[in-house]
Amino acid sequence: MSRVTLSRYLIEQTRSHNTPADLRFLIEVVARACKEISHAVSKGALGGVLGSTETENVQGEVQKKLDVLSNEILLEANEWGGTLAAMASEEMDEPYQIPGRYPKGAYLLTFDPLDGSSNIDVNVSVGTIFSVMRCPGECFSQNDSLGEEAFLQPGTQQVAAGYAVYGPQTMLVLTLGEGVIGFTLDREMGSFVLTHDNIRVPESTAEFAINMSNQRHWEAPVQRYVDELLAGKEGPLGKNYNMRWIASMVADVHRILTRGGVFMYPRDKRDPSKPGKLRLMYEANPMAMIIEQAGGVATDGTQRILDIQPTALHQRVPVFLGSKEEVDRVTGYHNA
């Protein structure tokens, strides 16, 4: 029995589900870039890419060497193919303009080139998150430079989203708006091979993921909910829960897609100017699309993440996502 590669899968989607050929090509290019990033990550200290640079990104975070390298890999891979009008990255202040020597296309690509990069030096799973939207109107004129306003679309406008997780295996998880599928990188073949079809998040769970060290800063609804989780079988929820926290969103969400759970990164009271930690355009929106397509739920505590109208390219939001039963519960506590 022949194995289904990513390329073959996308060709079939073009034939049977009318996936546009240029979108198919864009996804393949992103996947090739992820393979290159996976190779760089796997070399670790042997490749001289561990440790930090002397620079900070737009959020004021010290950049890891692999953050910068991964960002460059994604830009260089995608700038020449003629599918994109522009790109935006968590690591860059402004949108990246397609060089004038290359044709432009109808899509916008946003990405977090290396999510969880604080884990790089300790050999824990990290990943790449990406989102694809259509460029509104005629914004992909060959002579126009695009400002951030072209990217400020709610997550419902995404046409594709995915992530690569660089762990014991490298996997690419993808949605084109009709369910979620997973591919595993076969390093001998050099191809992503379909290994997880129709991924679904269980509606109920007994696992949660949150950074407990921030508990004293949480708002009351989150305090209440986590207290109930910790109360276990003797508490109001009537069952024991396990806590898992990797501090890499890709790794935590991948676990939830695999066996259920709820991931929480709530707002806290330390800095009122920052309503959340995670970035709407690069992390929350693509992960929310994936989770919803897998039957889960994703909110900011009060509303569906995909309905949020972005106001800034690097906007932050609280995130609650995963198994429907638990996300609905904690969202209900916020809205009570």
N, C-alpha and C positions, 0 to 999 in steps of 0.2 A: 504494500500500500504506500503510495507516494505521500510525502509530507507537504502540507500547505505552507508555503512561505508567505511573508508579508506581501511581497510583490504580486504573487498569484492571487492572494485574497483580495487585494485592492483592484486587480483587473476584473475579478468576478463581481465586485461591488459596482464597478463602472458598467458592466454589462447588465446586471440584474436589478440594481437599485439606482441607476442613473447617477452614480457618484461622478462628478465632473473630472475629466482627465487631468486638468491642472491641479485639482485638489489631491488627486492620487499621487501625482508627481511630487507635490509639496510634502506630503506625508513620508514618501520614500526618502526624500532628501533629509528631512529631520531625523528619520531613523538611521540613516548613514552617519549623520553627525553624532548621534547618541552612541553608535558603535565606536566611533573614534574617541569620544569622551570615556567610554567604558574601558578602552585600552589604556588611556592615560591614567585613569583611576587605579586600574589593576596593577600598574607598575609601581605605584607608591613611591617609596624612597629611592627605588632604583632609577626612577625617571627624573629625580630632582625636582619634583613638583609639590612636595609637602611643605607645610609652613605657610606663613603669612607674607603679604607684600607690605610696602610702606604706604599704601593708599587706602582710602575709604570709599565705599559706594555712596549713592545718593541718600541712603538712609543713615549714613554716618557709621556704618559697620566696617570694621577692618576686613579687607578682602584677602581671601586665601589665594595662593598661587593658582590652584585648580579652578577657583571661581573665574579668574581672568582668562585662563586658557580655555575653559569650557565656553565662555562667552564668545571668544574669538572664533572657536570652531563652529559654533552655530551661525554666527554672522557670515563667515566666509563660505560656509556650505550653502547658504540660502540666498545670498545676494545676487547671484548671476542667473538663476533659473527661469526668470520671467514670470513667476507666479505671484510675486509679492509687490505691494505698493510701498511697504515700509515694515520695519520691525521695531519692537520695544522690548527692553530687557530690564530685569530688576537691578542689574549692575550698572545701568547707564542713566544719566540724568534726563536725556531727551530721546525722542524716537530716532532710530537709525534710518537714514535715507539710503535708498538704493542708488549706488553710483551711476552717474549719467551714462557710462559706457555700456550699461546692461539694460535690457528691456524690463518694463514693469508689468505687474499683473493685478489681479482683482482681489487679492487677499492681504490681510494683516496677520502677522505672527507675533505673539508675545510669549516670553519664556522666562523662567527662573533657571539659569543654566546649570546650577549645581545646588540644589536644595539640601539643607542639612550639612553644609560644608564645615560646621564646627566639629563634625564627627570624622573628618577626613584623616586627621593625624592619629586617631585611635582605631582606625580600620573597622568602622561601623558603616552600615549601608547608607548611601546617599543617592541622589537621583536628579533627573531633569524633568521639569514640568513645562508643558507648552499648551497654547490655545490658538485656534485659528478662527478669524472672523472675516466677513466680507468687508471690503473697503466701501464706505457709503458713497452713493451718488457716483460722480465721475472723478473721484479723488485720485484715481490711478492714472491721471494724465501724465504723459512722459516727462513733462517739464515742471511739474509741481513738486514742491517740498511739503511734507505733511507735518502738521503740528499734532499735539497730543489729542486735540478734540476729535480727530478721526477715530481714535481708539476708545473713546469714552462711550462705549455701548454696553448695555446690560448683558449679563451672561447668557440670557435667552437667545442672543444673536450669534453665539458661537456655532460654527458648523462642524468643528472637530475639537477634541481635546485629548490629551494623553500624558503619560509620564513614562520615563525609563527609570528603573531601579537597579542600581549597581551593587549587588550583594553577592552571595555565593554563586548565584546565577544572575546574568543580566536579563531583565525582562522589559518588554515594551507593552504597556496597557493602553488601549485605544478605544475611543468611541467616535463614531461618525453620526451620532444621533439616533442610532437604532440598536441599542444594547452595547455591552462592553465585552471586549475580547482581549486575550493576552497572548503574547508571543515571547518565546525564549530564544536567546541568541545561541545558535550552534556555532561555536568558534571554529570548528573544523570546516563547516560549510561556508562560514562568513555571512550567514543569513539568519534573520528572525523567523522562527518556525511557530506556527499556530499550536499552542499547547493548552489554552484555557478558553473554551467557547462558552458564550452566554453566561458571563460571570454575574452572580447575584449575591446581594448582601442579605443575610438572614434578618427578618423583621425584628426578632428579639435577640438579646445578647446577655452575657454575664461578664463582659470585659469593658473597661473604659481606659482612655488614655488622656492624661492631663498632667501638667507640671505642678505637683503638689507643693513645691517650695513657694509658690505664689499665693497660697491659700489665703493668707491674711489680707491680701489686696483685692480679693474677688468681691463682686456684688452679691447681695443677699440671695437672689435666686440660685446662683451657682453654689454658694455655701450650703444652702438647703439641700440641693440635689446631691452634691457629693457626700454630705453627711448621711443621707439616706443610703447611698451606695455602700459607704463604709460600715453602716449598721448591719449589713448582711441579712441573713435569714431571719434574725430576730427583729429587724427593722420593718418599716412600712412597705418596702418593696418585696419582702419575703423570700429573698434568695441571696446567696453569697456572690460577690463580684471579685474579679481579679483586676489589678491595675497593671497596665503596660505603658511604658513611656520611653521612646527611643530618641526623641528630640530631633528627628528627621521626619518632616511631614510625609514625604514620599513613603518611607518605610512604615510609618504608623498607618497611613491610609491603605497601603498594600496589604497589611495584616488584616485590616477591617474588611477589605474586599474578599480576602481569602476565607475568613472564618467569622466575620461579624465583629461588632464592637461599636463604640462611640468615641470619637475624637473631639476634644474640646480645647480651644485656645480662646478663653473669654477675655473681654475687656477687663481692666482693673483700674483701681483708683489712683495709681501712682502719677500718671500724666494725663490729665483731662483732654489735652490736645491730640492724643493718640487713642482713638476709640477701639483699637485692636492692634495686634502684633502682625498678623499675616496680611499679605498684599492681595487686594481684590483681583487685580488683573492678571497676576502671575501665579497665584497659588489658589485663592478661594474659588474663583470662577471656574477654572478648568477642573479642579477636584470636585466641585459641586456638580458639574455636568456629568462627570464620570460616576459619582455616587448615585445621582438620580437615575441615570440610565441603567444602573445595576439594581434599582429598586429601593435605594436608600433615600435619606432625607438630608438636606443641608440648609441650615439657617444661620443668621447672625445672632440668634437668641430671640429675636422678635419677628423676623420676616425671612422669606426665602432668599437665599444669597443670589440666585440667578435673576431676581427681580430688582436688585439694587441698581440704581442709575449712578454710574461712576461720575465723580466730580473732579478727579485728578488721576494722573497716570500711575502714581505710586500710593494711591489711597490704601489705608489699612482698615480691616474690619475684624470683629470677633468671628469665630468659626465654631459651629457645632455640626458635626456630620457623622453619618453612619447608619446604624440600624434604626428603622423608623420608630419603633416603640420608645426607645430612649431619647432620641432627638425630639420627638413630639412632646415627651414629658418635660424635659428641661426648657424647651421653648414655651410650653404652657406655663411654667413657673414664672418666666419673664413677663408673660402677657397677662398674668392673673391680676 
